Amino acid sequence: MKNFSCEKRKSGRTFISISALLCGLFISSLTASAQQTAVVATAAADYSSGAHSVISVDPIGGPRDVQNDLVPTISDISVVAFGQYFYRIEKFMANNVIKFNIRKPDKAIWQYSTDEPGDTNSNPHDLIFLSPQKAYLLRYESNIAWIVNPSTTTEAGFKIGELDLRPYADSDGISEMDKGVIVGNKLFIVLQRLDRNNFWSPTNTPYVAVFDTTNDIEIDTTLVSGVTNPDPVVGIQLPVHNPVSIQYLPDNGTIYAAGVEGYSAAAPGGIASINPNTYEVNTVLDGGAPYGAIAGISIVSPTKGYFVGYAGWGDNTLYSFDPSDPNPVGSAVTGFVNMSIGGMDSTLALDENGMLWICNQTDGQIDILDPTTDSIDESIDTNLNPLKVVFAEGEASDAEDAEEDDDGMAGCFISSSGSIWKK
């Protein structure tokens, strides 16, 4: 196996070996105080390859631990996390999902195909978790979303049901399911509905389909909202086109969705809000001038959020704004102007310390921003360009030799910072 060293980044600190018995004394405290670890999907600058990195969320101010270039693969990848596990989604023409335990971040637990018999390219885009045994897999090149069991130990047991999104298909026959979020017992699925017959134009009306997770039946949102859709569907009509980001903020019970396109009056972009109970939709912020397309959001609180303004390839700016303001104005964040920030995705992630992780592709690093001051807490080299950040619960072990079972703690090391790392 390739040697991926686990070390204190640029600190010169060493790890002190202790006995298995002494390691066992730390098991209960480690479990009780499990911390987050960031998982970063990464890709080469020329998109010839990809991998993932893992970075400790603590300590604030750094230095944080990092492991780069884990499990090299294709560049078209994404990541999601649920509990101590993270899942690498390999997209276009790869069509699979790989499950990892954060304690063994370079060792796959399973790898399952996302293709049906007869499929040539399901192109999975998102995996939304209801529980350890139930999640929803969004397949971009299909109109059938899968209901899956991520805890299964066999590929035959992975798919356990379906959601039919064929009513949302436009003239090209595909609905383009992209992202989703669960609020209470409702699943909200973003449907881009791009026109593939016209250079993937985002001129069709985009929707958010809503399903009851208790029975997986679609909810007719028009009965509650009173809105008449221009298409024969029962989802929520979005005012922002080519939606690529969706987020739920519990603090004010609001869903936010961002749409990329902002260059055409027929396909406006921007940020919209959705009430998950009444399905009322409002435009929060218009895209276009002076921001460009909106290519990623993070709503930190009811009164503070961030979005990426996309002026062109490699020319992006991070803006802060007040989403509660009836006429919000974006303010460029110092140090994040006219640079490459992630891609057309949710590239802004908030950790348990309230820090915002930004995919800085100009410098090939993660910049961790303190929203209270809009200053950088620490910048961390990811070697390959960062694409997306998610957070798993627990600490990553040494990816080189983590071979014991999930419950084992034999053969530990304890770092000078107090972190326990497996041998």
C-alpha positions in Angstrom: 0.0 0.0 0.0 1.2 3.5 -0.7 2.7 5.1 2.3 0.4 8.0 3.4 2.1 9.5 6.5 0.0 10.8 9.3 1.8 13.8 10.8 1.4 17.1 12.4 1.4 19.4 9.4 4.5 21.6 9.2 4.9 21.4 13.0 7.8 19.0 13.3 6.1 17.3 16.2 6.5 13.6 16.8 4.2 10.8 18.0 4.9 8.9 21.2 4.2 5.1 21.2 2.4 3.8 24.2 1.2 0.3 25.1 -2.2 -1.2 24.1 -3.1 -1.2 27.8 -2.5 2.5 28.2 -4.3 3.2 24.9 -7.3 1.4 26.3 -7.5 3.8 29.2 -8.4 6.5 26.7 -11.2 4.7 24.9 -14.0 6.0 27.0 -12.8 9.6 26.9 -12.2 9.5 23.2 -15.7 8.1 22.5 -17.3 10.7 24.8 -15.5 13.6 23.2 -15.5 12.5 19.5 -14.6 15.5 17.4 -15.3 16.2 13.7 -12.9 15.5 10.9 -13.2 17.2 7.6 -13.3 15.1 4.4 -12.3 17.0 1.3 -12.8 15.7 -2.3 -9.9 16.8 -4.4 -8.9 16.9 -8.0 -5.8 17.6 -10.0 -5.6 21.0 -11.7 -5.9 19.3 -15.1 -8.7 17.0 -13.9 -6.6 14.0 -14.7 -7.1 12.4 -11.3 -8.7 12.8 -7.9 -8.5 11.7 -4.3 -9.6 12.7 -0.9 -8.0 14.5 2.1 -8.9 14.3 5.8 -8.2 17.3 8.1 -8.9 17.6 11.8 -11.4 20.3 12.7 -9.5 21.2 15.9 -7.7 23.1 17.2 -9.0 26.5 16.4 -6.0 28.6 15.3 -4.2 25.4 14.2 -2.1 23.6 13.5 -4.6 21.0 12.3 -3.7 17.5 11.2 -4.0 16.6 7.5 -3.7 13.5 5.3 -3.7 14.1 1.6 -4.0 12.1 -1.6 -5.9 9.2 -0.1 -7.3 6.5 -2.5 -6.5 8.1 -5.9 -9.3 7.9 -8.4 -11.0 10.0 -11.2 -11.5 13.7 -10.8 -15.3 13.8 -11.1 -16.1 13.0 -7.4 -18.0 14.3 -4.5 -18.3 13.4 -0.8 -21.1 13.2 1.8 -20.9 12.2 5.5 -23.2 10.7 8.1 -21.9 10.0 11.6 -18.5 8.4 11.6 -18.8 7.3 8.0 -18.1 9.2 4.8 -19.1 8.3 1.3 -17.2 9.1 -1.9 -19.4 9.5 -4.9 -17.7 8.8 -8.2 -19.8 10.4 -10.9 -19.8 10.6 -14.7 -19.2 7.1 -16.2 -17.7 5.8 -12.9 -21.2 5.4 -11.4 -20.4 4.1 -7.9 -20.4 5.0 -4.2 -17.6 4.0 -1.8 -18.1 3.9 2.0 -15.3 4.7 4.5 -15.0 4.9 8.3 -13.3 8.2 9.3 -11.0 6.1 11.6 -9.7 4.3 8.5 -9.9 7.0 5.8 -8.0 5.0 3.2 -9.8 1.7 3.6 -13.0 1.1 1.7 -15.8 -0.7 3.6 -17.7 -1.3 0.4 -18.0 0.0 -3.2 -21.4 -0.4 -4.9 -22.6 0.4 -8.4 -25.3 3.0 -8.9 -26.4 1.6 -12.3 -29.5 -0.4 -13.0 -29.2 -3.3 -15.4 -29.1 -1.6 -18.8 -27.9 1.7 -17.5 -24.7 3.1 -19.2 -24.2 6.2 -17.0 -26.4 6.8 -13.9 -24.0 9.6 -12.8 -24.8 9.8 -9.1 -24.8 13.3 -7.6 -25.9 13.2 -4.0 -26.7 10.8 -1.1 -29.1 12.2 1.5 -29.4 10.4 4.8 -32.5 9.8 6.9 -30.9 7.2 9.1 -28.0 4.7 9.1 -30.3 2.2 7.3 -32.0 4.6 4.9 -30.8 7.2 2.4 -31.7 8.6 -0.9 -29.4 8.4 -3.9 -29.9 11.0 -6.6 -28.9 9.8 -10.1 -28.4 12.7 -12.4 -28.8 10.8 -15.7 -31.9 8.9 -14.6 -35.4 9.8 -13.6 -35.4 7.2 -10.9 -33.9 8.0 -7.5 -32.8 5.1 -5.4 -33.7 4.4 -1.8 -30.7 2.7 -0.3 -29.5 1.0 2.8 -25.9 2.3 3.5 -25.5 -0.2 6.4 -25.8 -3.2 4.2 -22.8 -5.5 3.8 -23.9 -6.8 0.3 -24.4 -5.0 -3.0 -27.7 -6.9 -3.4 -29.0 -5.3 -0.2 -28.0 -1.7 -1.2 -31.0 -0.7 -3.2 -34.3 -1.0 -1.2 -36.7 1.2 -3.2 -37.3 3.9 -5.7 -38.6 7.4 -6.1 -40.2 8.2 -9.5 -39.3 11.6 -10.9 -40.3 11.0 -14.5 -43.1 13.6 -14.3 -40.4 16.3 -14.0 -38.6 15.2 -17.2 -38.7 17.9 -19.9 -38.5 17.5 -23.7 -35.1 15.8 -23.5 -36.5 13.1 -21.2 -34.4 13.8 -18.1 -35.3 15.7 -15.0 -31.6 16.3 -13.8 -32.0 15.5 -10.1 -29.0 17.1 -8.4 -29.1 17.9 -4.7 -31.4 17.3 -1.7 -32.0 17.9 1.9 -34.2 16.4 4.6 -36.3 18.5 7.0 -38.3 16.6 9.6 -40.1 13.8 7.7 -39.8 15.5 4.3 -37.2 15.0 1.5 -36.7 18.0 -0.8 -35.0 17.2 -4.2 -33.7 19.8 -6.5 -34.6 19.2 -10.2 -32.6 21.4 -12.6 -34.5 20.4 -15.8 -31.9 21.6 -18.2 -32.6 21.5 -21.9 -30.1 19.1 -23.4 -31.5 19.7 -26.9 -30.4 23.4 -26.6 -26.8 23.2 -25.3 -28.0 22.4 -21.7 -29.9 25.7 -21.5 -31.5 26.3 -18.1 -34.6 27.9 -19.6 -37.1 25.2 -18.3 -38.8 25.9 -14.9 -36.8 24.2 -12.1 -38.6 22.5 -9.3 -38.1 21.0 -5.8 -40.0 17.7 -5.4 -41.1 16.9 -1.9 -41.5 13.3 -0.6 -42.8 12.0 2.7 -40.0 9.9 4.2 -42.4 7.8 6.2 -44.0 6.3 3.1 -41.9 7.7 0.2 -44.9 9.2 -1.5 -44.6 12.5 -3.2 -46.4 15.4 -1.5 -48.6 17.7 -3.5 -47.2 21.1 -2.5 -49.7 23.0 -4.6 -52.6 22.0 -2.3 -50.9 23.9 0.5 -49.2 26.8 -1.4 -52.0 27.4 -3.8 -49.5 27.9 -6.6 -50.4 26.7 -10.1 -47.4 25.3 -11.8 -46.8 25.8 -15.6 -46.0 22.1 -15.8 -48.2 19.1 -14.7 -46.2 18.5 -11.6 -46.9 19.0 -7.9 -43.5 20.2 -6.7 -42.3 23.7 -5.6 -41.5 26.0 -8.5 -38.2 27.8 -8.1 -37.5 31.3 -9.3 -33.7 30.7 -9.7 -32.6 28.5 -12.6 -30.0 25.8 -12.7 -30.1 25.3 -8.9 -26.9 23.7 -7.6 -27.1 24.3 -3.8 -29.7 23.6 -1.2 -29.4 24.1 2.6 -31.7 24.0 5.6 -31.1 26.5 8.4 -32.8 25.2 11.7 -32.3 28.6 13.4 -35.1 30.2 11.3 -36.7 27.0 9.8 -35.9 28.0 6.2 -34.5 26.2 3.2 -32.2 28.2 0.9 -31.5 27.2 -2.7 -29.0 28.9 -5.1 -29.2 28.9 -8.9 -26.2 29.4 -11.1 -27.6 31.1 -14.1 -27.8 34.9 -14.0 -26.8 35.9 -17.5 -30.3 35.7 -19.1 -33.6 37.3 -18.3 -35.2 34.0 -19.3 -33.0 32.0 -16.8 -32.4 34.2 -13.8 -30.1 33.0 -11.0 -29.8 34.0 -7.4 -30.8 32.7 -4.0 -34.3 31.7 -3.0 -35.9 30.8 0.3 -38.5 28.0 0.8 -40.8 27.6 3.8 -40.7 23.8 4.4 -44.3 23.8 5.9 -46.2 26.2 3.6 -43.9 25.8 0.6 -43.9 29.6 0.1 -41.0 30.7 -2.1 -39.2 34.1 -2.1 -36.2 35.5 -3.9 -33.6 36.5 -1.4 -30.9 37.8 -3.7 -30.8 38.3 -7.5 -27.9 36.9 -9.4 -26.2 38.6 -12.3 -24.5 42.0 -12.0 -22.5 42.9 -10.0 -22.0 39.4 -8.7 -22.2 37.1 -11.7 -23.7 33.6 -11.3 -24.3 32.3 -7.8 -22.1 29.2 -7.5 -22.4 28.1 -3.9 -23.9 29.3 -0.6 -23.6 28.9 3.1 -26.2 30.5 5.4 -24.4 30.7 8.8 -27.3 32.4 10.7 -30.6 34.2 10.0 -28.6 37.4 9.5 -25.3 36.3 8.0 -24.6 34.2 4.9 -22.0 33.8 2.2 -22.2 33.1 -1.5 -19.7 32.7 -4.3 -20.1 35.1 -7.2 -18.9 33.4 -10.5 -17.7 36.0 -13.0 -16.0 33.4 -15.2 -13.7 30.3 -15.1 -11.2 30.9 -12.2 -12.7 34.3 -11.5 -14.8 34.1 -8.4 -15.4 36.3 -5.4 -16.7 35.4 -1.9 -19.5 37.7 -0.7 -21.1 38.0 2.7 -24.7 39.3 3.1 -27.6 39.5 5.4 -30.3 37.0 4.2 -32.9 38.7 6.4 -32.5 42.0 4.7 -35.4 42.7 2.2 -32.8 44.2 -0.1 -29.5 42.5 0.7 -26.2 43.7 -0.7 -23.2 41.4 -1.0 -19.9 42.6 0.4 -16.7 41.1 -1.0 -14.7 39.3 1.6 -11.1 40.5 1.8 -8.6 38.0 0.4 -11.3 36.2 -1.7 -11.7 38.4 -4.7 -11.1 37.3 -8.3 -9.8 33.9 -7.5 -10.9 30.3 -8.1 -13.3 29.1 -5.4 -14.5 25.5 -5.8 -16.9 24.8 -8.6 -20.6 24.9 -9.4 -21.6 23.3 -6.1 -22.0 23.8 -2.4 -18.4 24.6 -1.8 -18.8 26.4 1.6 -19.0 24.2 4.7 -19.5 25.2 8.3 -17.9 23.1 11.0 -18.9 22.5 14.7 -16.8 25.4 15.8 -18.7 27.8 13.5 -15.7 28.1 11.1 -16.4 28.3 7.3 -14.2 26.0 5.1 -13.6 27.4 1.7 -12.2 25.5 -1.3 -9.4 27.8 -2.6 -8.4 26.3 -6.0 -6.1 29.2 -6.8 -3.7 28.1 -4.2 -4.7 24.4 -3.8 -5.7 24.7 -0.2 -8.6 25.0 2.3 -9.0 28.4 3.8 -10.8 28.3 7.1 -12.7 31.6 7.7 -13.9 32.9 11.1 -17.3 34.4 10.3 -17.2 36.6 13.4 -14.3 38.6 11.9 -14.1 37.4 8.3 -10.5 36.6 8.8 -8.6 33.4 8.0 -8.1 31.1 11.0 -5.8 28.8 9.1 -5.0 27.7 5.5 -4.2 24.0 4.8 -2.5 22.6 1.7 -4.5 19.8 0.1 -2.0 19.1 -2.6 -4.7 18.6 -5.2 -7.4 21.2 -5.7 -10.3 21.0 -3.1 -13.7 20.4 -4.6 -16.1 19.9 -1.6 -15.8 19.6 2.2 -18.0 17.6 4.6 -17.6 16.6 8.2 -17.6 13.1 9.8 -17.8 12.5 13.5 -14.6 11.2 15.1 -10.9 11.5 14.5 -9.0 10.0 11.6 -6.4 7.3 12.3 -3.1 6.9 10.6 -4.2 5.9 7.1 -1.0 3.8 6.6 -1.7 1.0 9.0 -5.3 1.2 10.4 -6.0 -2.5 10.2 -7.8 -3.4 13.5 -11.6 -3.8 13.6 -13.9 -0.8 14.2 -14.0 -1.4 17.9 -10.3 -2.0 18.4 -7.8 0.4 19.9 -4.8 -1.9 19.9 -1.5 -0.5 18.8 -2.2 3.2 19.4 -0.1 6.3 19.3 -0.7 9.5 21.2 0.4 12.8 19.7 2.0 15.6 21.6 -1.3 17.5 21.2 -3.2 14.7 23.0 -4.8 13.1 19.9 -4.9 9.3 19.8 -3.8 7.9 16.5 -3.9 4.2 15.6 -0.6 2.5 14.7 
